[in-house]
Amino acid sequence: MTTNTGETVSVPNFYRKAQSNLARKQRKVSRKQISSNNWKKAQNRIARLHQHIARQREDFHYKTAHKLVKKYDLIAVVDAERRAEGKLKY
């Protein structure tokens, strides 16, 4: 995302950072007997990791939006492809 002043906001890759941890937990699940209590606990750990990643992303978006709203009076969304054609989409 880029502002009209040229300031860019890079999006952190939360999922990419958690991928190795997620893969390890999924390998552990694959070794469990399906529907056993240990399998359910391992599945729960994976679900919690996915939820953690989702909450990190949501928090980043909220904080970025809040920072932009405080900084600028007007915020407009422009589709870059349409802008190249000469048609602005707000």
PyMOL Python script that loads the backbone (N, CA, C, O; Angstrom):
from pymol import cmd

cmd.read_pdbstr("""\
ATOM      1  N   MET A   1       0.850  -1.167   0.000  1.00  0.00           N
ATOM      2  CA  MET A   1       0.000   0.000   0.000  1.00  0.00           C
ATOM      3  C   MET A   1       0.897   1.231   0.000  1.00  0.00           C
ATOM      4  O   MET A   1       1.912   1.278   0.694  1.00  0.00           O
ATOM      5  N   THR A   2       0.501   2.228  -0.793  1.00  0.00           N
ATOM      6  CA  THR A   2       1.282   3.456  -0.907  1.00  0.00           C
ATOM      7  C   THR A   2       0.378   4.663  -0.729  1.00  0.00           C
ATOM      8  O   THR A   2      -0.729   4.701  -1.267  1.00  0.00           O
ATOM      9  N   THR A   3       0.848   5.653   0.026  1.00  0.00           N
ATOM     10  CA  THR A   3       0.090   6.893   0.207  1.00  0.00           C
ATOM     11  C   THR A   3       0.451   7.863  -0.910  1.00  0.00           C
ATOM     12  O   THR A   3       1.362   7.605  -1.697  1.00  0.00           O
ATOM     13  N   ASN A   4      -0.267   8.981  -0.974  1.00  0.00           N
ATOM     14  CA  ASN A   4       0.001   9.966  -2.019  1.00  0.00           C
ATOM     15  C   ASN A   4       1.349  10.661  -1.824  1.00  0.00           C
ATOM     16  O   ASN A   4       1.868  11.272  -2.759  1.00  0.00           O
ATOM     17  N   THR A   5       1.910  10.576  -0.643  1.00  0.00           N
ATOM     18  CA  THR A   5       3.225  11.176  -0.385  1.00  0.00           C
ATOM     19  C   THR A   5       4.359  10.217  -0.717  1.00  0.00           C
ATOM     20  O   THR A   5       5.530  10.565  -0.568  1.00  0.00           O
ATOM     21  N   GLY A   6       4.023   9.018  -1.164  1.00  0.00           N
ATOM     22  CA  GLY A   6       5.028   8.034  -1.526  1.00  0.00           C
ATOM     23  C   GLY A   6       5.421   7.110  -0.389  1.00  0.00           C
ATOM     24  O   GLY A   6       6.268   6.234  -0.568  1.00  0.00           O
ATOM     25  N   GLU A   7       4.816   7.292   0.781  1.00  0.00           N
ATOM     26  CA  GLU A   7       5.105   6.427   1.926  1.00  0.00           C
ATOM     27  C   GLU A   7       4.458   5.062   1.685  1.00  0.00           C
ATOM     28  O   GLU A   7       3.264   4.975   1.398  1.00  0.00           O
ATOM     29  N   THR A   8       5.249   4.007   1.803  1.00  0.00           N
ATOM     30  CA  THR A   8       4.707   2.662   1.601  1.00  0.00           C
ATOM     31  C   THR A   8       4.607   1.932   2.934  1.00  0.00           C
ATOM     32  O   THR A   8       5.423   2.121   3.836  1.00  0.00           O
ATOM     33  N   VAL A   9       3.588   1.099   3.028  1.00  0.00           N
ATOM     34  CA  VAL A   9       3.387   0.280   4.215  1.00  0.00           C
ATOM     35  C   VAL A   9       3.553  -1.169   3.774  1.00  0.00           C
ATOM     36  O   VAL A   9       2.736  -1.685   3.011  1.00  0.00           O
ATOM     37  N   SER A  10       4.604  -1.826   4.251  1.00  0.00           N
ATOM     38  CA  SER A  10       4.815  -3.224   3.886  1.00  0.00           C
ATOM     39  C   SER A  10       4.033  -4.114   4.847  1.00  0.00           C
ATOM     40  O   SER A  10       3.933  -3.837   6.042  1.00  0.00           O
ATOM     41  N   VAL A  11       3.490  -5.177   4.294  1.00  0.00           N
ATOM     42  CA  VAL A  11       2.676  -6.089   5.085  1.00  0.00           C
ATOM     43  C   VAL A  11       3.573  -7.208   5.611  1.00  0.00           C
ATOM     44  O   VAL A  11       4.232  -7.885   4.823  1.00  0.00           O
ATOM     45  N   PRO A  12       3.612  -7.412   6.919  1.00  0.00           N
ATOM     46  CA  PRO A  12       4.424  -8.492   7.468  1.00  0.00           C
ATOM     47  C   PRO A  12       3.864  -9.858   7.075  1.00  0.00           C
ATOM     48  O   PRO A  12       2.649 -10.036   6.990  1.00  0.00           O
ATOM     49  N   ASN A  13       4.745 -10.808   6.838  1.00  0.00           N
ATOM     50  CA  ASN A  13       4.324 -12.152   6.445  1.00  0.00           C
ATOM     51  C   ASN A  13       4.205 -13.042   7.679  1.00  0.00           C
ATOM     52  O   ASN A  13       5.098 -13.840   7.961  1.00  0.00           O
ATOM     53  N   PHE A  14       3.115 -12.905   8.405  1.00  0.00           N
ATOM     54  CA  PHE A  14       2.924 -13.680   9.625  1.00  0.00           C
ATOM     55  C   PHE A  14       2.833 -15.172   9.324  1.00  0.00           C
ATOM     56  O   PHE A  14       3.386 -15.993  10.055  1.00  0.00           O
ATOM     57  N   TYR A  15       2.131 -15.519   8.238  1.00  0.00           N
ATOM     58  CA  TYR A  15       1.957 -16.936   7.896  1.00  0.00           C
ATOM     59  C   TYR A  15       3.289 -17.562   7.513  1.00  0.00           C
ATOM     60  O   TYR A  15       3.592 -18.680   7.928  1.00  0.00           O
ATOM     61  N   ARG A  16       4.083 -16.854   6.728  1.00  0.00           N
ATOM     62  CA  ARG A  16       5.381 -17.377   6.302  1.00  0.00           C
ATOM     63  C   ARG A  16       6.305 -17.623   7.490  1.00  0.00           C
ATOM     64  O   ARG A  16       7.060 -18.595   7.508  1.00  0.00           O
ATOM     65  N   LYS A  17       6.240 -16.743   8.472  1.00  0.00           N
ATOM     66  CA  LYS A  17       7.088 -16.897   9.655  1.00  0.00           C
ATOM     67  C   LYS A  17       6.660 -18.094  10.499  1.00  0.00           C
ATOM     68  O   LYS A  17       7.494 -18.715  11.157  1.00  0.00           O
ATOM     69  N   ALA A  18       5.379 -18.421  10.487  1.00  0.00           N
ATOM     70  CA  ALA A  18       4.866 -19.509  11.315  1.00  0.00           C
ATOM     71  C   ALA A  18       4.809 -20.835  10.566  1.00  0.00           C
ATOM     72  O   ALA A  18       4.391 -21.845  11.132  1.00  0.00           O
ATOM     73  N   GLN A  19       5.223 -20.847   9.302  1.00  0.00           N
ATOM     74  CA  GLN A  19       5.076 -22.041   8.482  1.00  0.00           C
ATOM     75  C   GLN A  19       5.836 -23.247   9.018  1.00  0.00           C
ATOM     76  O   GLN A  19       5.298 -24.354   9.025  1.00  0.00           O
ATOM     77  N   SER A  20       7.074 -23.059   9.466  1.00  0.00           N
ATOM     78  CA  SER A  20       7.849 -24.202   9.951  1.00  0.00           C
ATOM     79  C   SER A  20       7.226 -24.781  11.216  1.00  0.00           C
ATOM     80  O   SER A  20       7.172 -25.999  11.384  1.00  0.00           O
ATOM     81  N   ASN A  21       6.758 -23.911  12.101  1.00  0.00           N
ATOM     82  CA  ASN A  21       6.092 -24.350  13.322  1.00  0.00           C
ATOM     83  C   ASN A  21       4.803 -25.104  12.981  1.00  0.00           C
ATOM     84  O   ASN A  21       4.500 -26.135  13.581  1.00  0.00           O
ATOM     85  N   LEU A  22       4.058 -24.583  12.023  1.00  0.00           N
ATOM     86  CA  LEU A  22       2.811 -25.212  11.602  1.00  0.00           C
ATOM     87  C   LEU A  22       3.086 -26.581  10.977  1.00  0.00           C
ATOM     88  O   LEU A  22       2.372 -27.544  11.254  1.00  0.00           O
ATOM     89  N   ALA A  23       4.112 -26.668  10.143  1.00  0.00           N
ATOM     90  CA  ALA A  23       4.441 -27.938   9.498  1.00  0.00           C
ATOM     91  C   ALA A  23       4.826 -28.991  10.534  1.00  0.00           C
ATOM     92  O   ALA A  23       4.434 -30.152  10.421  1.00  0.00           O
ATOM     93  N   ARG A  24       5.596 -28.581  11.546  1.00  0.00           N
ATOM     94  CA  ARG A  24       6.000 -29.516  12.586  1.00  0.00           C
ATOM     95  C   ARG A  24       4.781 -30.048  13.343  1.00  0.00           C
ATOM     96  O   ARG A  24       4.692 -31.242  13.627  1.00  0.00           O
ATOM     97  N   LYS A  25       3.845 -29.155  13.667  1.00  0.00           N
ATOM     98  CA  LYS A  25       2.639 -29.574  14.386  1.00  0.00           C
ATOM     99  C   LYS A  25       1.764 -30.479  13.523  1.00  0.00           C
ATOM    100  O   LYS A  25       1.136 -31.403  14.039  1.00  0.00           O
ATOM    101  N   GLN A  26       1.715 -30.225  12.223  1.00  0.00           N
ATOM    102  CA  GLN A  26       0.920 -31.067  11.332  1.00  0.00           C
ATOM    103  C   GLN A  26       1.549 -32.453  11.182  1.00  0.00           C
ATOM    104  O   GLN A  26       0.839 -33.450  11.052  1.00  0.00           O
ATOM    105  N   ARG A  27       2.878 -32.512  11.201  1.00  0.00           N
ATOM    106  CA  ARG A  27       3.542 -33.819  11.158  1.00  0.00           C
ATOM    107  C   ARG A  27       3.218 -34.625  12.416  1.00  0.00           C
ATOM    108  O   ARG A  27       3.023 -35.839  12.357  1.00  0.00           O
ATOM    109  N   LYS A  28       3.163 -33.931  13.548  1.00  0.00           N
ATOM    110  CA  LYS A  28       2.823 -34.623  14.798  1.00  0.00           C
ATOM    111  C   LYS A  28       1.403 -35.186  14.735  1.00  0.00           C
ATOM    112  O   LYS A  28       1.151 -36.293  15.209  1.00  0.00           O
ATOM    113  N   VAL A  29       0.489 -34.432  14.156  1.00  0.00           N
ATOM    114  CA  VAL A  29      -0.900 -34.897  14.036  1.00  0.00           C
ATOM    115  C   VAL A  29      -0.967 -36.126  13.146  1.00  0.00           C
ATOM    116  O   VAL A  29      -1.731 -37.052  13.416  1.00  0.00           O
ATOM    117  N   SER A  30      -0.172 -36.136  12.090  1.00  0.00           N
ATOM    118  CA  SER A  30      -0.240 -37.250  11.142  1.00  0.00           C
ATOM    119  C   SER A  30       0.198 -38.565  11.776  1.00  0.00           C
ATOM    120  O   SER A  30      -0.149 -39.636  11.277  1.00  0.00           O
ATOM    121  N   ARG A  31       0.959 -38.498  12.875  1.00  0.00           N
ATOM    122  CA  ARG A  31       1.428 -39.712  13.554  1.00  0.00           C
ATOM    123  C   ARG A  31       0.443 -40.225  14.601  1.00  0.00           C
ATOM    124  O   ARG A  31       0.636 -41.301  15.167  1.00  0.00           O
ATOM    125  N   LYS A  32      -0.599 -39.463  14.854  1.00  0.00           N
ATOM    126  CA  LYS A  32      -1.576 -39.854  15.882  1.00  0.00           C
ATOM    127  C   LYS A  32      -2.679 -40.709  15.257  1.00  0.00           C
ATOM    128  O   LYS A  32      -2.949 -40.627  14.059  1.00  0.00           O
ATOM    129  N   GLN A  33      -3.303 -41.521  16.093  1.00  0.00           N
ATOM    130  CA  GLN A  33      -4.449 -42.296  15.624  1.00  0.00           C
ATOM    131  C   GLN A  33      -5.646 -41.355  15.531  1.00  0.00           C
ATOM    132  O   GLN A  33      -5.944 -40.621  16.473  1.00  0.00           O
ATOM    133  N   ILE A  34      -6.319 -41.384  14.401  1.00  0.00           N
ATOM    134  CA  ILE A  34      -7.415 -40.455  14.140  1.00  0.00           C
ATOM    135  C   ILE A  34      -8.527 -40.625  15.185  1.00  0.00           C
ATOM    136  O   ILE A  34      -8.917 -41.740  15.532  1.00  0.00           O
ATOM    137  N   SER A  35      -9.015 -39.491  15.667  1.00  0.00           N
ATOM    138  CA  SER A  35     -10.095 -39.373  16.645  1.00  0.00           C
ATOM    139  C   SER A  35      -9.688 -39.754  18.069  1.00  0.00           C
ATOM    140  O   SER A  35     -10.543 -39.804  18.954  1.00  0.00           O
ATOM    141  N   SER A  36      -8.410 -40.021  18.308  1.00  0.00           N
ATOM    142  CA  SER A  36      -7.975 -40.273  19.686  1.00  0.00           C
ATOM    143  C   SER A  36      -7.881 -38.937  20.416  1.00  0.00           C
ATOM    144  O   SER A  36      -7.911 -37.878  19.790  1.00  0.00           O
ATOM    145  N   ASN A  37      -7.769 -38.992  21.727  1.00  0.00           N
ATOM    146  CA  ASN A  37      -7.680 -37.757  22.498  1.00  0.00           C
ATOM    147  C   ASN A  37      -6.405 -36.983  22.175  1.00  0.00           C
ATOM    148  O   ASN A  37      -6.424 -35.754  22.112  1.00  0.00           O
ATOM    149  N   ASN A  38      -5.298 -37.694  21.970  1.00  0.00           N
ATOM    150  CA  ASN A  38      -4.044 -37.010  21.611  1.00  0.00           C
ATOM    151  C   ASN A  38      -4.131 -36.365  20.237  1.00  0.00           C
ATOM    152  O   ASN A  38      -3.559 -35.298  20.013  1.00  0.00           O
ATOM    153  N   TRP A  39      -4.851 -37.014  19.304  1.00  0.00           N
ATOM    154  CA  TRP A  39      -5.058 -36.430  17.978  1.00  0.00           C
ATOM    155  C   TRP A  39      -5.887 -35.147  18.083  1.00  0.00           C
ATOM    156  O   TRP A  39      -5.597 -34.153  17.418  1.00  0.00           O
ATOM    157  N   LYS A  40      -6.912 -35.183  18.921  1.00  0.00           N
ATOM    158  CA  LYS A  40      -7.756 -34.000  19.111  1.00  0.00           C
ATOM    159  C   LYS A  40      -6.962 -32.854  19.732  1.00  0.00           C
ATOM    160  O   LYS A  40      -7.137 -31.697  19.349  1.00  0.00           O
ATOM    161  N   LYS A  41      -6.083 -33.175  20.698  1.00  0.00           N
ATOM    162  CA  LYS A  41      -5.250 -32.133  21.307  1.00  0.00           C
ATOM    163  C   LYS A  41      -4.289 -31.536  20.285  1.00  0.00           C
ATOM    164  O   LYS A  41      -4.077 -30.323  20.257  1.00  0.00           O
ATOM    165  N   ALA A  42      -3.710 -32.389  19.451  1.00  0.00           N
ATOM    166  CA  ALA A  42      -2.779 -31.905  18.425  1.00  0.00           C
ATOM    167  C   ALA A  42      -3.515 -31.050  17.395  1.00  0.00           C
ATOM    168  O   ALA A  42      -2.990 -30.032  16.944  1.00  0.00           O
ATOM    169  N   GLN A  43      -4.723 -31.459  17.024  1.00  0.00           N
ATOM    170  CA  GLN A  43      -5.542 -30.666  16.096  1.00  0.00           C
ATOM    171  C   GLN A  43      -5.859 -29.303  16.710  1.00  0.00           C
ATOM    172  O   GLN A  43      -5.856 -28.285  16.017  1.00  0.00           O
ATOM    173  N   ASN A  44      -6.128 -29.294  18.003  1.00  0.00           N
ATOM    174  CA  ASN A  44      -6.441 -28.058  18.703  1.00  0.00           C
ATOM    175  C   ASN A  44      -5.243 -27.112  18.688  1.00  0.00           C
ATOM    176  O   ASN A  44      -5.409 -25.900  18.551  1.00  0.00           O
ATOM    177  N   ARG A  45      -4.030 -27.666  18.829  1.00  0.00           N
ATOM    178  CA  ARG A  45      -2.821 -26.834  18.779  1.00  0.00           C
ATOM    179  C   ARG A  45      -2.666 -26.182  17.404  1.00  0.00           C
ATOM    180  O   ARG A  45      -2.283 -25.016  17.305  1.00  0.00           O
ATOM    181  N   ILE A  46      -2.964 -26.935  16.353  1.00  0.00           N
ATOM    182  CA  ILE A  46      -2.892 -26.378  14.994  1.00  0.00           C
ATOM    183  C   ILE A  46      -3.928 -25.282  14.817  1.00  0.00           C
ATOM    184  O   ILE A  46      -3.633 -24.228  14.254  1.00  0.00           O
ATOM    185  N   ALA A  47      -5.134 -25.528  15.294  1.00  0.00           N
ATOM    186  CA  ALA A  47      -6.203 -24.538  15.173  1.00  0.00           C
ATOM    187  C   ALA A  47      -5.845 -23.256  15.922  1.00  0.00           C
ATOM    188  O   ALA A  47      -6.121 -22.157  15.440  1.00  0.00           O
ATOM    189  N   ARG A  48      -5.228 -23.394  17.105  1.00  0.00           N
ATOM    190  CA  ARG A  48      -4.831 -22.220  17.874  1.00  0.00           C
ATOM    191  C   ARG A  48      -3.738 -21.435  17.160  1.00  0.00           C
ATOM    192  O   ARG A  48      -3.723 -20.205  17.215  1.00  0.00           O
ATOM    193  N   LEU A  49      -2.818 -22.136  16.487  1.00  0.00           N
ATOM    194  CA  LEU A  49      -1.775 -21.447  15.738  1.00  0.00           C
ATOM    195  C   LEU A  49      -2.385 -20.674  14.565  1.00  0.00           C
ATOM    196  O   LEU A  49      -2.005 -19.531  14.309  1.00  0.00           O
ATOM    197  N   HIS A  50      -3.327 -21.297  13.854  1.00  0.00           N
ATOM    198  CA  HIS A  50      -4.016 -20.594  12.763  1.00  0.00           C
ATOM    199  C   HIS A  50      -4.758 -19.370  13.293  1.00  0.00           C
ATOM    200  O   HIS A  50      -4.745 -18.311  12.666  1.00  0.00           O
ATOM    201  N   GLN A  51      -5.399 -19.516  14.436  1.00  0.00           N
ATOM    202  CA  GLN A  51      -6.125 -18.401  15.035  1.00  0.00           C
ATOM    203  C   GLN A  51      -5.161 -17.284  15.434  1.00  0.00           C
ATOM    204  O   GLN A  51      -5.474 -16.105  15.270  1.00  0.00           O
ATOM    205  N   HIS A  52      -3.996 -17.651  15.953  1.00  0.00           N
ATOM    206  CA  HIS A  52      -2.982 -16.661  16.333  1.00  0.00           C
ATOM    207  C   HIS A  52      -2.526 -15.863  15.117  1.00  0.00           C
ATOM    208  O   HIS A  52      -2.395 -14.641  15.184  1.00  0.00           O
ATOM    209  N   ILE A  53      -2.286 -16.554  14.009  1.00  0.00           N
ATOM    210  CA  ILE A  53      -1.858 -15.881  12.774  1.00  0.00           C
ATOM    211  C   ILE A  53      -2.957 -14.944  12.281  1.00  0.00           C
ATOM    212  O   ILE A  53      -2.679 -13.815  11.876  1.00  0.00           O
ATOM    213  N   ALA A  54      -4.200 -15.410  12.316  1.00  0.00           N
ATOM    214  CA  ALA A  54      -5.321 -14.582  11.863  1.00  0.00           C
ATOM    215  C   ALA A  54      -5.457 -13.332  12.724  1.00  0.00           C
ATOM    216  O   ALA A  54      -5.718 -12.244  12.211  1.00  0.00           O
ATOM    217  N   ARG A  55      -5.281 -13.491  14.028  1.00  0.00           N
ATOM    218  CA  ARG A  55      -5.388 -12.343  14.919  1.00  0.00           C
ATOM    219  C   ARG A  55      -4.230 -11.372  14.726  1.00  0.00           C
ATOM    220  O   ARG A  55      -4.419 -10.162  14.856  1.00  0.00           O
ATOM    221  N   GLN A  56      -3.031 -11.873  14.418  1.00  0.00           N
ATOM    222  CA  GLN A  56      -1.905 -10.990  14.128  1.00  0.00           C
ATOM    223  C   GLN A  56      -2.199 -10.141  12.895  1.00  0.00           C
ATOM    224  O   GLN A  56      -1.953  -8.935  12.891  1.00  0.00           O
ATOM    225  N   ARG A  57      -2.726 -10.775  11.854  1.00  0.00           N
ATOM    226  CA  ARG A  57      -3.044 -10.053  10.620  1.00  0.00           C
ATOM    227  C   ARG A  57      -4.121  -9.001  10.867  1.00  0.00           C
ATOM    228  O   ARG A  57      -4.008  -7.861  10.417  1.00  0.00           O
ATOM    229  N   GLU A  58      -5.162  -9.399  11.585  1.00  0.00           N
ATOM    230  CA  GLU A  58      -6.256  -8.476  11.883  1.00  0.00           C
ATOM    231  C   GLU A  58      -5.753  -7.282  12.688  1.00  0.00           C
ATOM    232  O   GLU A  58      -6.132  -6.144  12.412  1.00  0.00           O
ATOM    233  N   ASP A  59      -4.900  -7.535  13.685  1.00  0.00           N
ATOM    234  CA  ASP A  59      -4.351  -6.472  14.511  1.00  0.00           C
ATOM    235  C   ASP A  59      -3.508  -5.518  13.677  1.00  0.00           C
ATOM    236  O   ASP A  59      -3.585  -4.303  13.857  1.00  0.00           O
ATOM    237  N   PHE A  60      -2.704  -6.059  12.766  1.00  0.00           N
ATOM    238  CA  PHE A  60      -1.893  -5.214  11.898  1.00  0.00           C
ATOM    239  C   PHE A  60      -2.777  -4.306  11.046  1.00  0.00           C
ATOM    240  O   PHE A  60      -2.505  -3.113  10.918  1.00  0.00           O
ATOM    241  N   HIS A  61      -3.837  -4.873  10.463  1.00  0.00           N
ATOM    242  CA  HIS A  61      -4.731  -4.080   9.612  1.00  0.00           C
ATOM    243  C   HIS A  61      -5.440  -2.985  10.404  1.00  0.00           C
ATOM    244  O   HIS A  61      -5.559  -1.855   9.930  1.00  0.00           O
ATOM    245  N   TYR A  62      -5.909  -3.312  11.603  1.00  0.00           N
ATOM    246  CA  TYR A  62      -6.574  -2.312  12.431  1.00  0.00           C
ATOM    247  C   TYR A  62      -5.628  -1.182  12.806  1.00  0.00           C
ATOM    248  O   TYR A  62      -5.989  -0.008  12.727  1.00  0.00           O
ATOM    249  N   LYS A  63      -4.411  -1.541  13.216  1.00  0.00           N
ATOM    250  CA  LYS A  63      -3.454  -0.521  13.628  1.00  0.00           C
ATOM    251  C   LYS A  63      -3.022   0.361  12.455  1.00  0.00           C
ATOM    252  O   LYS A  63      -2.867   1.572  12.611  1.00  0.00           O
ATOM    253  N   THR A  64      -2.830  -0.239  11.296  1.00  0.00           N
ATOM    254  CA  THR A  64      -2.451   0.536  10.116  1.00  0.00           C
ATOM    255  C   THR A  64      -3.575   1.477   9.707  1.00  0.00           C
ATOM    256  O   THR A  64      -3.330   2.647   9.410  1.00  0.00           O
ATOM    257  N   ALA A  65      -4.805   0.975   9.690  1.00  0.00           N
ATOM    258  CA  ALA A  65      -5.949   1.812   9.333  1.00  0.00           C
ATOM    259  C   ALA A  65      -6.110   2.951  10.334  1.00  0.00           C
ATOM    260  O   ALA A  65      -6.382   4.085   9.941  1.00  0.00           O
ATOM    261  N   HIS A  66      -5.946   2.660  11.615  1.00  0.00           N
ATOM    262  CA  HIS A  66      -6.080   3.690  12.646  1.00  0.00           C
ATOM    263  C   HIS A  66      -5.008   4.774  12.463  1.00  0.00           C
ATOM    264  O   HIS A  66      -5.297   5.965  12.587  1.00  0.00           O
ATOM    265  N   LYS A  67      -3.781   4.359  12.172  1.00  0.00           N
ATOM    266  CA  LYS A  67      -2.689   5.303  11.974  1.00  0.00           C
ATOM    267  C   LYS A  67      -2.963   6.208  10.766  1.00  0.00           C
ATOM    268  O   LYS A  67      -2.705   7.411  10.814  1.00  0.00           O
ATOM    269  N   LEU A  68      -3.487   5.624   9.686  1.00  0.00           N
ATOM    270  CA  LEU A  68      -3.791   6.411   8.490  1.00  0.00           C
ATOM    271  C   LEU A  68      -4.950   7.373   8.732  1.00  0.00           C
ATOM    272  O   LEU A  68      -4.918   8.508   8.256  1.00  0.00           O
ATOM    273  N   VAL A  69      -5.957   6.943   9.454  1.00  0.00           N
ATOM    274  CA  VAL A  69      -7.112   7.797   9.739  1.00  0.00           C
ATOM    275  C   VAL A  69      -6.696   8.993  10.595  1.00  0.00           C
ATOM    276  O   VAL A  69      -7.178  10.108  10.392  1.00  0.00           O
ATOM    277  N   LYS A  70      -5.797   8.754  11.554  1.00  0.00           N
ATOM    278  CA  LYS A  70      -5.331   9.853  12.392  1.00  0.00           C
ATOM    279  C   LYS A  70      -4.460  10.844  11.608  1.00  0.00           C
ATOM    280  O   LYS A  70      -4.446  12.038  11.906  1.00  0.00           O
ATOM    281  N   LYS A  71      -3.738  10.337  10.608  1.00  0.00           N
ATOM    282  CA  LYS A  71      -2.778  11.169   9.883  1.00  0.00           C
ATOM    283  C   LYS A  71      -3.425  11.984   8.757  1.00  0.00           C
ATOM    284  O   LYS A  71      -3.038  13.130   8.528  1.00  0.00           O
ATOM    285  N   TYR A  72      -4.400  11.410   8.060  1.00  0.00           N
ATOM    286  CA  TYR A  72      -4.977  12.057   6.884  1.00  0.00           C
ATOM    287  C   TYR A  72      -6.436  12.429   7.105  1.00  0.00           C
ATOM    288  O   TYR A  72      -7.145  11.769   7.864  1.00  0.00           O
ATOM    289  N   ASP A  73      -6.888  13.512   6.425  1.00  0.00           N
ATOM    290  CA  ASP A  73      -8.274  13.939   6.510  1.00  0.00           C
ATOM    291  C   ASP A  73      -9.177  13.139   5.574  1.00  0.00           C
ATOM    292  O   ASP A  73     -10.325  12.843   5.907  1.00  0.00           O
ATOM    293  N   LEU A  74      -8.651  12.795   4.406  1.00  0.00           N
ATOM    294  CA  LEU A  74      -9.440  12.089   3.401  1.00  0.00           C
ATOM    295  C   LEU A  74      -8.667  10.862   2.949  1.00  0.00           C
ATOM    296  O   LEU A  74      -7.471  10.938   2.667  1.00  0.00           O
ATOM    297  N   ILE A  75      -9.360   9.728   2.881  1.00  0.00           N
ATOM    298  CA  ILE A  75      -8.746   8.495   2.405  1.00  0.00           C
ATOM    299  C   ILE A  75      -9.593   7.982   1.255  1.00  0.00           C
ATOM    300  O   ILE A  75     -10.799   7.783   1.397  1.00  0.00           O
ATOM    301  N   ALA A  76      -8.948   7.770   0.109  1.00  0.00           N
ATOM    302  CA  ALA A  76      -9.625   7.251  -1.071  1.00  0.00           C
ATOM    303  C   ALA A  76      -8.865   6.025  -1.555  1.00  0.00           C
ATOM    304  O   ALA A  76      -7.637   5.981  -1.497  1.00  0.00           O
ATOM    305  N   VAL A  77      -9.605   5.035  -2.032  1.00  0.00           N
ATOM    306  CA  VAL A  77      -8.995   3.820  -2.550  1.00  0.00           C
ATOM    307  C   VAL A  77      -9.025   3.897  -4.062  1.00  0.00           C
ATOM    308  O   VAL A  77     -10.081   4.096  -4.663  1.00  0.00           O
ATOM    309  N   VAL A  78      -7.866   3.739  -4.675  1.00  0.00           N
ATOM    310  CA  VAL A  78      -7.763   3.802  -6.124  1.00  0.00           C
ATOM    311  C   VAL A  78      -7.293   2.452  -6.628  1.00  0.00           C
ATOM    312  O   VAL A  78      -6.278   1.929  -6.166  1.00  0.00           O
ATOM    313  N   ASP A  79      -8.028   1.887  -7.575  1.00  0.00           N
ATOM    314  CA  ASP A  79      -7.624   0.632  -8.188  1.00  0.00           C
ATOM    315  C   ASP A  79      -6.530   0.950  -9.200  1.00  0.00           C
ATOM    316  O   ASP A  79      -6.782   1.666 -10.168  1.00  0.00           O
ATOM    317  N   ALA A  80      -5.334   0.439  -8.999  1.00  0.00           N
ATOM    318  CA  ALA A  80      -4.178   0.791  -9.822  1.00  0.00           C
ATOM    319  C   ALA A  80      -4.364   0.397 -11.282  1.00  0.00           C
ATOM    320  O   ALA A  80      -3.882   1.104 -12.168  1.00  0.00           O
ATOM    321  N   GLU A  81      -5.046  -0.710 -11.558  1.00  0.00           N
ATOM    322  CA  GLU A  81      -5.263  -1.129 -12.937  1.00  0.00           C
ATOM    323  C   GLU A  81      -6.185  -0.157 -13.668  1.00  0.00           C
ATOM    324  O   GLU A  81      -5.931   0.194 -14.821  1.00  0.00           O
ATOM    325  N   ARG A  82      -7.223   0.265 -13.021  1.00  0.00           N
ATOM    326  CA  ARG A  82      -8.159   1.207 -13.641  1.00  0.00           C
ATOM    327  C   ARG A  82      -7.517   2.572 -13.789  1.00  0.00           C
ATOM    328  O   ARG A  82      -7.819   3.297 -14.737  1.00  0.00           O
ATOM    329  N   ARG A  83      -6.652   2.927 -12.883  1.00  0.00           N
ATOM    330  CA  ARG A  83      -5.987   4.217 -12.933  1.00  0.00           C
ATOM    331  C   ARG A  83      -5.101   4.306 -14.184  1.00  0.00           C
ATOM    332  O   ARG A  83      -4.979   5.368 -14.794  1.00  0.00           O
ATOM    333  N   ALA A  84      -4.492   3.190 -14.551  1.00  0.00           N
ATOM    334  CA  ALA A  84      -3.650   3.158 -15.741  1.00  0.00           C
ATOM    335  C   ALA A  84      -4.492   3.363 -17.000  1.00  0.00           C
ATOM    336  O   ALA A  84      -3.993   3.889 -17.995  1.00  0.00           O
ATOM    337  N   GLU A  85      -5.758   2.955 -16.969  1.00  0.00           N
ATOM    338  CA  GLU A  85      -6.642   3.129 -18.118  1.00  0.00           C
ATOM    339  C   GLU A  85      -7.227   4.542 -18.186  1.00  0.00           C
ATOM    340  O   GLU A  85      -7.858   4.909 -19.177  1.00  0.00           O
ATOM    341  N   GLY A  86      -7.017   5.326 -17.139  1.00  0.00           N
ATOM    342  CA  GLY A  86      -7.562   6.670 -17.132  1.00  0.00           C
ATOM    343  C   GLY A  86      -8.894   6.775 -16.409  1.00  0.00           C
ATOM    344  O   GLY A  86      -9.488   7.852 -16.354  1.00  0.00           O
ATOM    345  N   LYS A  87      -9.364   5.671 -15.858  1.00  0.00           N
ATOM    346  CA  LYS A  87     -10.631   5.672 -15.122  1.00  0.00           C
ATOM    347  C   LYS A  87     -10.323   5.469 -13.655  1.00  0.00           C
ATOM    348  O   LYS A  87      -9.669   4.494 -13.286  1.00  0.00           O
ATOM    349  N   LEU A  88     -10.779   6.365 -12.825  1.00  0.00           N
ATOM    350  CA  LEU A  88     -10.546   6.258 -11.396  1.00  0.00           C
ATOM    351  C   LEU A  88     -11.702   5.531 -10.728  1.00  0.00           C
ATOM    352  O   LEU A  88     -12.863   5.762 -11.067  1.00  0.00           O
ATOM    353  N   LYS A  89     -11.398   4.670  -9.800  1.00  0.00           N
ATOM    354  CA  LYS A  89     -12.416   3.949  -9.044  1.00  0.00           C
ATOM    355  C   LYS A  89     -12.240   4.300  -7.574  1.00  0.00           C
ATOM    356  O   LYS A  89     -11.192   4.016  -6.995  1.00  0.00           O
ATOM    357  N   TYR A  90     -13.241   4.908  -6.965  1.00  0.00           N
ATOM    358  CA  TYR A  90     -13.169   5.295  -5.556  1.00  0.00           C
ATOM    359  C   TYR A  90     -14.031   4.396  -4.726  1.00  0.00           C
ATOM    360  O   TYR A  90     -14.104   4.562  -3.508  1.00  0.00           O
TER     361      TYR A  90
END
""", "prot")
cmd.dss("prot")
cmd.show_as("cartoon", "prot")
cmd.util.cbc("prot")
cmd.orient("prot")
